[in-house]
Each structure stands twice: as C-alpha cells, then as structure tokens.
Amino acid sequence: MTRIFISYSRTDRPFVDEFVPLLRRVYADAVVWFDEAIPGGHQWWQVIVNEITRCDLFIFLLSNESLGSPYCQEEFRHALRLHKPFLPVTVRSKTQIDDKVPDDLRGVLRQTQYVDLSGGLKDYQATAALYAALNSLLREIPPAAPASVYAQPVREPSPPARPLQRPPSKRSLPAWVLLLALVLIGACVLVTALAVFPDILGEIGANPPTRGPTATTGIVGGFEGYVADSGHGLGIPGVRITFEAEDGSYTDVVVADDRGVYQIDLPVGRYRVTATHEDYETYSTGTGFFVVRDSSIQHGDITMVHK
C-alpha cells in the first residue's frame, strides 16, 4: 500500500485539515500520514522519522513558516537522505525560498518544480496540477513492498557479473570422486605440516587472529543513521559512537558529522552500542543489540538526552 507523508508548519494546520481529507478521498488506497495522532508513550520525533523512512512519497507544504522551521527542515533533509520522491506544494502567497532556508535545502527546492495552492483548494486549475504531479510521481514508485522501520532502502550492492562457464566434458569424472580426492590431499598436507612444523603450528594455534576487517569474516555490512536530541529532534554533531561485538572480539568507533549523521562498516554480528557527548547523557543499548545480518547497510537512529 502506498504511503504519503505530509510535512507542514503548525501555522498551516487549517490548510492541512482540508488538504488531507481531500487526498484521502482521491487516493483511497493510499495511507496519507501526518502527525495528527501519535499514541501516548511514544517518542514523537522517532515516530516521525520512522514514518518518513516508510513513506513512498514526501509532500512538503511550503510557507515562510515551514521553510524557517527546524523541524520541517530536518524532516525534508531526512527524506532527501533516503532518496524519497518529493513534491513541494506552496500553501501561502508571498512564500520565499530565501536565506532562512539552509544551503543544502535551498538549492534542491529552487531546482524542483512545485505546485502552487496558495489560492486555496477551490482553485480547480491548481488542484488539477496537484493531481497530475502526484499521479506522475506515484506511477514512478517501484512495485515493491514498503520498507520496514529499520531497513535502509538505498545502496543495495549490485551483484558481480557471473563468469562464463565451460560446458563439462563428456568424459569428466563424477563430482564425488573429485571431492574425495581433494579431502585426501588436504589430509595429507595437514599431516605433513604437523610433522614438519609442529612449533610454528602450535604458535599459530595459541594466537588466533582477532575477528574484524582483517579476519576471515571480512567487512560485509554496517549501519548508518541519525543522532538526534530527544527534546527538539535536531541532529547532534560530534557524537562518538562505539560498536562492540557481543563476544568482545571486535570494536570500532565512528563520530557523527555536522548534521548528526553517521555511517560505519561492520562484520556480520551483534553489537552493543554506546554514544557519548560532553553535553548529553551517555546512550547505551543496554541488554539490546544492533544486529548486522548480511551485506546490506542497516538503519539505526540514536536519540540522546541533554544534560
């Protein structure tokens, strides 16, 4: 089912109360979501981040208030980070994309065609342009299941090209014969090595290599995410994040960038995570883990409490 996320300023709520029911009538098979009813006991910013991650289309309702809102800016930035299709919709006259909009967002908005609904929803020419833009974007959404809350829908690695294989010879030996021969050869090599180099083999056995990027497991996956303040939801730069393997055999550290975003490559496994910053209480997964299951990049956001 298609999911549409609405980003808006509180001052534009009267427009939203008319706009959302209209979308829900026209696109009855879609889920049109905005923060109208976040259940009690939930971290509201994390709910919003999760909904942006799950959505198929991001609609940004533009007004001078929403363009200057740090919350709307971070919502839009998170959608861009996940490469979500988006549609800017102007809801107030005299809306200007000026210096109050950060550079990274201002350039994107100025290069994107928007729909002008500043005349209201009774401007039928404008609403026709809205439906045309939405239908075009929705047709381009790939027919795939919605991403889960913690999945990262981008950067899926391309599989290597499969080499050409020579057709088997009509007189080739049965596979079990070749396998048995390889086992016997390996056994002979091992016995010979134990007899000739017992001291060297004993030293190697006593000092096994540390599991990590240089070990046999290799770097096959990792995590990326957003470190946010629990109060205002903005990104926290400079947070030091430590990933320690469950068995203690491997540890790695990453520092969040100036937007509060981090990315780290890790071997497959379960990791205890701690995040530290001089102005915030230490974050820890406690008895929980961040889990790297395969070669994909997992998504894991972190929320920290200001001291």
Secondary structure, 3 states (H helix, E strand, C coil): CCEEEEECCHHHHHHHHHHHHHHHHHCCCCEEECCCCCCCCCCHHHHHHHHHHHCCEEEEEECHHHHCCHHHHHHHHHHHHCCCCEEEEECCCCCCCCCCCCHHHHHHHHCCCCEECCCCCCCHHHHHHHHHHHHHHHHCCCCCCCCCCCCCCCCCCCCCCCCCCCCCCCCCCCHHHHHHHHHHHHHHHHHHHHHHCHHHHHHHHHCCCCCCCCCCCCCCEEEEEEEEECCCCCECCCCEEEEEECCCCCEEEEECCCCCEEEEEECCEEEEEEEEECCEEEEECCCCCEEECCCCEEECCEEECEC
